[in-house]
Amino acid sequence: MSSLARLAPGQTLAGARWDYRIVNAIKGDNSHQSTVYKAEVHPRTDVSDSPNVIKTASSKNESAMSALGRKCATYRLPGVSSAPCFRKLYDEIDDCTLACEWLETTLGDLRYRPEMRIYAIIKACLNAALASCVVLDDQGYVNTDFKPVNILLSGNETIRITAEVGDLGLVYPSDSVIEVQPYAMRAPEVFLGHSCNGPGPVWAVAATLLCWINPRVWGIWDCPHPVLNEAWCMAKIKRLFPDWELPAPGGRWRTSPSSSEVCQVYESRGGTHVSDLVCRGRDAKSGGAAAAGGPP
């Protein structure tokens, strides 16, 4: 698919195994680089399972094309395509277009309600997400994009809830990337400048579930200015984990490569102290951040 303009409701795409009739675009949380469409599948022969989602990227969007390429490469890693914790990749229609499995909804689209089957949903999500971490870690990779809209769900009103990890476009070799993961799901050591490795995705899985239950706890919600986003998120972590060591003025704390616990390895670095940024943000809000539910 050379151009996104070719995809429109009612159009039929010819894939390697199936034909796909485009139904409509899936909005998600507006953070995905690819464009996702729901599709009707027209099998050429009788099949027991078939995809109903088309993911496409503009050939002019280098970042989106790279993510699509990483997604395909990840499915080729040993154990990934056969693992039930991942959504299935069915068809590589062309360099820009993939056909994938789709379940009924995502965790992000499922509104949290206290009376729903909370523990069953959480258990299904944890089983799938943590199993996916193990599969990728065995190959030396990490998923840096855990978030509610990337957890697919079906049967959430039944006793057989299915959960799958849905987007592998930001899977990288472990310890190869820094400043990754969505703000609300970012691990403490990644905030402090360390590359993302095994413990980082595990933190993100837990944060994903907490953000589903209460999206205000983590992340940039109620941050007074974008320049304070990172410091604001760190202050929220500090509020819940007061023993967490934050950077001193002019320097940055890092974490041990072999542990998720923050240790005191100091690297000289110029810059503004994170606590100073948080204080500025607090002063910028009338009445203080604490009154609005933000970090103290």
MIVEXZA-900331 format. One record per residue (C-alpha): residue in one letter; x, y, z. Coordinates in steps of 0.1 Angstrom, whole numbers, plus 5000, padded with zeros to 4 digits. Example, Ala and Ser with C-alpha at 12.3 -4.5 7.8 and 13.67 -1.06 7.14 Angstrom:
BEGIN
residu/X/Y/Z
a/5123/4955/5078
s/5137/4989/5071
//
This chain:
BEGIN
residu/X/Y/Z
m/5000/5000/5000
s/5018/5031/4988
s/4994/5057/5000
l/4969/5060/5029
a/4946/5077/5005
r/4939/5044/4989
l/4922/5031/5020
a/4885/5041/5024
p/4854/5024/5037
g/4841/4999/5012
q/4874/4994/4995
t/4887/4958/4992
l/4924/4949/4997
a/4939/4917/4982
g/4962/4900/5007
a/4983/4869/5004
r/4958/4847/5022
w/4925/4867/5024
d/4908/4897/5009
y/4898/4925/5032
r/4869/4950/5029
i/4876/4982/5048
v/4848/4991/5073
n/4860/5021/5093
a/4891/5035/5110
i/4898/5027/5147
k/4907/5058/5166
g/4925/5044/5197
d/4942/5070/5219
n/4957/5090/5190
s/4992/5079/5200
h/4998/5052/5174
q/5019/5061/5144
s/5001/5036/5121
t/4965/5039/5110
v/4942/5011/5120
y/4911/5000/5102
k/4884/4974/5111
a/4878/4951/5081
e/4855/4924/5069
v/4875/4893/5059
h/4866/4875/5027
p/4883/4841/5029
r/4893/4824/4996
t/4889/4790/5013
d/4872/4778/5045
v/4892/4789/5075
s/4886/4786/5112
d/4902/4819/5122
s/4908/4851/5102
p/4919/4887/5109
n/4896/4917/5109
v/4920/4946/5115
i/4942/4963/5089
k/4972/4983/5101
t/4989/5007/5075
a/5016/5033/5076
s/5023/5060/5051
s/5055/5053/5031
k/5064/5089/5036
n/5063/5086/5074
e/5097/5072/5083
s/5089/5067/5120
a/5056/5048/5112
m/5074/5026/5087
s/5101/5018/5112
a/5075/5008/5137
l/5058/4986/5112
g/5091/4970/5104
r/5099/4964/5140
k/5065/4948/5145
c/5071/4923/5117
a/5106/4916/5129
t/5093/4909/5164
y/5068/4883/5152
r/5097/4865/5136
l/5115/4861/5169
p/5114/4825/5182
g/5083/4819/5202
v/5065/4851/5195
s/5041/4842/5167
s/5030/4810/5185
a/5026/4826/5219
p/4989/4830/5229
c/4997/4862/5248
f/5003/4882/5216
r/4977/4891/5190
k/4982/4872/5158
l/4998/4887/5127
y/4980/4870/5098
d/4991/4887/5066
e/5018/4911/5054
i/4998/4926/5025
d/5027/4948/5014
d/5056/4968/5029
c/5031/4993/5044
t/5001/4972/5053
l/4995/4943/5078
a/4964/4923/5087
c/4961/4914/5124
e/4938/4897/5148
w/4913/4919/5166
l/4893/4911/5198
e/4862/4928/5210
t/4877/4958/5227
t/4908/4972/5244
l/4915/4978/5281
g/4916/5015/5272
d/4882/5015/5257
l/4867/4994/5285
r/4855/5019/5311
y/4864/5009/5347
r/4833/5003/5369
p/4836/4990/5405
e/4808/4964/5399
m/4824/4948/5368
r/4845/4916/5369
i/4876/4936/5380
y/4897/4908/5393
a/4891/4885/5364
i/4900/4912/5339
i/4931/4922/5359
k/4942/4885/5361
a/4937/4880/5323
c/4957/4912/5315
l/4985/4903/5339
n/4988/4868/5326
a/4990/4880/5290
a/5013/4910/5296
l/5037/4893/5319
a/5039/4862/5297
s/5047/4885/5268
c/5075/4901/5289
v/5090/4866/5295
v/5089/4856/5258
l/5106/4888/5247
d/5131/4888/5275
d/5142/4853/5265
q/5152/4867/5232
g/5168/4898/5247
y/5140/4923/5238
v/5117/4946/5257
n/5083/4960/5248
t/5084/4998/5256
d/5048/5005/5247
f/5026/4989/5273
k/4994/5010/5279
p/4957/5003/5282
v/4949/5006/5245
n/4975/4980/5237
i/4958/4953/5257
l/4931/4936/5236
l/4902/4920/5254
s/4872/4898/5246
g/4847/4880/5267
n/4850/4905/5295
e/4814/4899/5306
t/4820/4861/5307
i/4840/4836/5328
r/4864/4831/5299
i/4882/4865/5294
t/4908/4866/5267
a/4936/4892/5269
e/4964/4897/5244
v/4992/4922/5239
g/4983/4941/5208
d/5011/4964/5194
l/5047/4954/5190
g/5059/4984/5170
l/5081/4997/5199
v/5099/4965/5208
y/5137/4970/5210
p/5167/4950/5221
s/5171/4952/5259
d/5193/4981/5271
s/5194/4997/5236
v/5170/5027/5241
i/5165/5055/5266
e/5136/5080/5272
v/5110/5054/5261
q/5076/5042/5275
p/5046/5065/5278
y/5049/5090/5306
a/5023/5073/5328
m/5038/5039/5324
r/5075/5049/5324
a/5096/5030/5349
p/5115/5051/5376
e/5150/5040/5363
v/5140/5051/5327
f/5131/5086/5341
l/5165/5087/5357
g/5183/5081/5324
h/5189/5044/5323
s/5181/5023/5292
c/5150/5002/5294
n/5156/4965/5303
g/5137/4936/5318
p/5122/4953/5350
g/5110/4983/5330
p/5082/4966/5311
v/5071/4948/5343
w/5066/4982/5360
a/5047/4994/5329
v/5023/4964/5331
a/5014/4973/5367
a/5011/5010/5358
t/4989/5002/5329
l/4964/4985/5351
l/4965/5013/5377
c/4960/5039/5349
w/4929/5019/5337
i/4915/5020/5373
n/4925/5057/5379
p/4942/5075/5351
r/4950/5105/5374
v/4975/5087/5396
w/5004/5086/5371
g/5014/5106/5341
i/5009/5142/5330
w/4973/5146/5340
d/4969/5181/5357
c/5004/5191/5348
p/5004/5229/5344
h/5028/5232/5315
p/5044/5207/5290
v/5079/5217/5300
l/5072/5201/5334
n/5058/5168/5321
e/5088/5147/5331
a/5093/5163/5365
w/5056/5161/5372
c/5055/5124/5365
m/5085/5118/5387
a/5069/5138/5415
k/5039/5116/5414
i/5061/5085/5417
k/5079/5101/5446
r/5046/5108/5463
l/5037/5071/5464
f/5073/5059/5469
p/5089/5085/5492
d/5121/5065/5496
w/5129/5069/5459
e/5160/5090/5454
l/5156/5119/5430
p/5185/5137/5412
a/5204/5163/5431
p/5210/5198/5415
g/5235/5195/5387
g/5234/5157/5385
r/5214/5127/5378
w/5209/5094/5396
r/5210/5062/5376
t/5199/5027/5383
s/5217/4994/5383
p/5215/4975/5350
s/5206/4943/5369
s/5180/4956/5392
s/5148/4977/5392
e/5157/4993/5425
v/5172/5028/5423
c/5208/5029/5435
q/5231/5058/5441
v/5253/5059/5410
y/5260/5096/5404
e/5267/5111/5370
s/5276/5148/5368
r/5252/5166/5346
g/5241/5202/5343
g/5204/5211/5345
t/5176/5221/5368
h/5168/5200/5398
v/5136/5181/5394
s/5122/5193/5427
d/5127/5229/5415
l/5107/5221/5384
v/5079/5206/5405
c/5079/5236/5428
r/5075/5259/5398
g/5046/5239/5385
r/5030/5239/5419
d/5033/5277/5421
a/5019/5281/5386
k/4986/5266/5397
s/4962/5287/5417
g/4958/5274/5452
g/4987/5249/5448
a/4988/5214/5432
a/4978/5196/5462
a/4943/5211/5461
a/4939/5199/5425
g/4951/5163/5433
g/4985/5169/5419
p/5019/5161/5434
p/5026/5179/5467
//
